[in-house]
Amino acid sequence: MADGAEHIKATVEQVTAAGNQAFKDAADKSLASLNELNTHSKKNLEAMIASVTAATKGAEALGAQAMAFTKKSVEDNTAAAKALTSARSVQEVVELQTSFAKSFMESYIAQLNHASEIVSAAVKDSIKPLNERATTLMESVQSKK
């Protein structure tokens, strides 16, 4: 009977040791997964910050350009008004007004093209970190298969 008790005790110790090891392995695996998740979350947050920073820089550049264009437009309008007041004939007024309108339209179209370039660059720069994170995520998922 002593041998049976010893055998049961040994079996219980063996099962307990195996259970403890399985629990330790599962806890270690869970901690590793949690650390990996935290790393991904941190990198995702960094990508979002980089994206917002790029978008903000683009908005600032666009605002600065708009202010410069507005200032130049006011100066040009003032100069045109002075030129119109010094005109000596109706023909000269029409010529000055036509020249001013042509110049304004050329300047306006150049302004729109430049603004379009700024917006395009800002969108490209703000999407880049997010695309990199998405690519990394997809590569990570592919490697886990």
C-alpha positions as CSV (number, residue, x, y, z in Angstrom):
1,M,0.0,0.0,0.0
2,A,2.9,2.3,0.7
3,D,4.1,1.7,-2.9
4,G,0.6,2.8,-4.2
5,A,0.6,5.9,-2.0
6,E,4.1,6.8,-3.3
7,H,3.0,6.2,-6.8
8,I,0.0,8.4,-6.4
9,K,2.2,11.1,-4.7
10,A,4.7,10.9,-7.6
11,T,1.9,11.2,-10.2
12,V,0.3,14.2,-8.4
13,E,3.7,15.9,-8.2
14,Q,4.4,15.1,-11.9
15,V,0.9,16.5,-12.9
16,T,1.4,19.6,-10.7
17,A,4.8,20.2,-12.2
18,A,3.5,19.9,-15.7
19,G,0.5,22.2,-14.9
20,N,2.8,24.8,-13.3
21,Q,5.1,24.6,-16.4
22,A,2.1,25.0,-18.8
23,F,0.8,27.9,-16.8
24,K,4.3,29.6,-16.8
25,D,4.6,29.0,-20.5
26,A,1.2,30.4,-21.2
27,A,1.9,33.5,-19.0
28,D,5.2,34.1,-20.7
29,K,3.6,33.8,-24.1
30,S,0.8,36.2,-23.1
31,L,3.4,38.7,-21.8
32,A,5.3,38.5,-25.0
33,S,2.2,39.1,-27.0
34,L,1.2,42.0,-24.8
35,N,4.7,43.5,-25.2
36,E,4.4,43.1,-29.0
37,L,1.0,44.7,-28.9
38,N,2.3,47.6,-26.8
39,T,5.2,48.1,-29.3
40,H,2.8,48.2,-32.2
41,S,0.5,50.6,-30.4
42,K,3.4,52.9,-29.7
43,K,4.6,52.8,-33.3
44,N,1.0,53.5,-34.5
45,L,0.7,56.5,-32.2
46,E,4.1,57.8,-33.5
47,A,2.8,57.3,-37.0
48,M,-0.3,59.3,-36.2
49,I,1.7,62.1,-34.7
50,A,4.0,62.2,-37.7
51,S,0.9,62.3,-40.0
52,V,-0.7,65.1,-38.1
53,T,2.6,67.0,-38.0
54,A,3.0,66.7,-41.7
55,A,-0.6,67.8,-42.3
56,T,-0.1,70.8,-39.9
57,K,3.0,71.9,-41.8
58,G,1.1,71.7,-45.0
59,A,-1.7,73.8,-43.6
60,E,0.8,76.3,-42.3
61,A,2.5,76.5,-45.7
62,L,-0.9,76.9,-47.4
63,G,-1.9,79.7,-45.0
64,A,1.4,81.5,-45.4
65,Q,1.0,81.3,-49.2
66,A,-2.6,82.6,-49.0
67,M,-1.5,85.5,-46.8
68,A,1.3,86.4,-49.2
69,F,-1.0,86.2,-52.2
70,T,-3.6,88.4,-50.4
71,K,-0.9,91.0,-49.5
72,K,0.4,91.1,-53.1
73,S,-3.2,91.3,-54.4
74,V,-3.9,94.3,-52.2
75,E,-0.7,96.0,-53.4
76,D,-1.5,95.2,-57.0
77,N,-5.1,96.6,-56.6
78,T,-3.7,99.7,-55.0
79,A,-1.3,100.2,-57.9
80,A,-4.0,99.6,-60.4
81,A,-6.3,102.1,-58.7
82,K,-3.6,104.7,-58.8
83,A,-2.9,104.0,-62.4
84,L,-6.6,104.2,-63.3
85,T,-6.9,107.6,-61.5
86,S,-4.1,109.0,-63.5
87,A,-5.5,107.8,-66.9
88,R,-6.1,110.6,-69.4
89,S,-8.7,108.9,-71.6
90,V,-11.3,106.3,-71.6
91,Q,-9.2,104.3,-74.0
92,E,-6.3,104.3,-71.5
93,V,-8.7,103.3,-68.7
94,V,-9.9,100.3,-70.7
95,E,-6.3,99.3,-71.6
96,L,-5.2,99.6,-67.9
97,Q,-8.3,97.6,-66.7
98,T,-7.7,94.9,-69.4
99,S,-4.0,94.6,-68.4
100,F,-4.9,94.4,-64.7
101,A,-7.6,91.8,-65.3
102,K,-5.2,89.7,-67.4
103,S,-2.4,90.0,-64.8
104,F,-4.7,89.2,-62.0
105,M,-6.0,86.0,-63.7
106,E,-2.5,84.8,-64.5
107,S,-1.5,85.4,-60.9
108,Y,-4.6,83.7,-59.6
109,I,-4.0,80.6,-61.7
110,A,-0.4,80.4,-60.6
111,Q,-1.6,80.7,-57.0
112,L,-4.1,77.9,-57.5
113,N,-1.4,75.7,-59.0
114,H,1.0,76.4,-56.2
115,A,-1.7,75.7,-53.6
116,S,-2.5,72.5,-55.3
117,E,1.2,71.5,-55.1
118,I,1.3,72.3,-51.4
119,V,-1.9,70.3,-50.7
120,S,-0.7,67.4,-52.7
121,A,2.7,67.3,-50.9
122,A,1.0,67.7,-47.5
123,V,-1.4,64.8,-48.2
124,K,1.5,62.6,-49.5
125,D,3.6,63.4,-46.4
126,S,0.8,62.9,-44.0
127,I,-0.2,59.5,-45.5
128,K,3.3,58.2,-45.7
129,P,3.7,57.2,-42.0
130,L,0.3,55.6,-41.9
131,N,1.1,53.6,-45.1
132,E,4.4,52.4,-43.5
133,R,2.5,51.2,-40.4
134,A,-0.1,49.4,-42.5
135,T,2.7,47.7,-44.5
136,T,4.5,46.7,-41.3
137,L,1.2,45.3,-39.9
138,M,0.5,43.3,-43.1
139,E,4.1,41.9,-43.0
140,S,3.7,41.0,-39.4
141,V,0.4,39.2,-40.1
142,Q,1.9,37.4,-43.1
143,S,4.9,36.2,-41.0
144,K,2.6,34.8,-38.3
145,K,0.8,32.5,-40.7
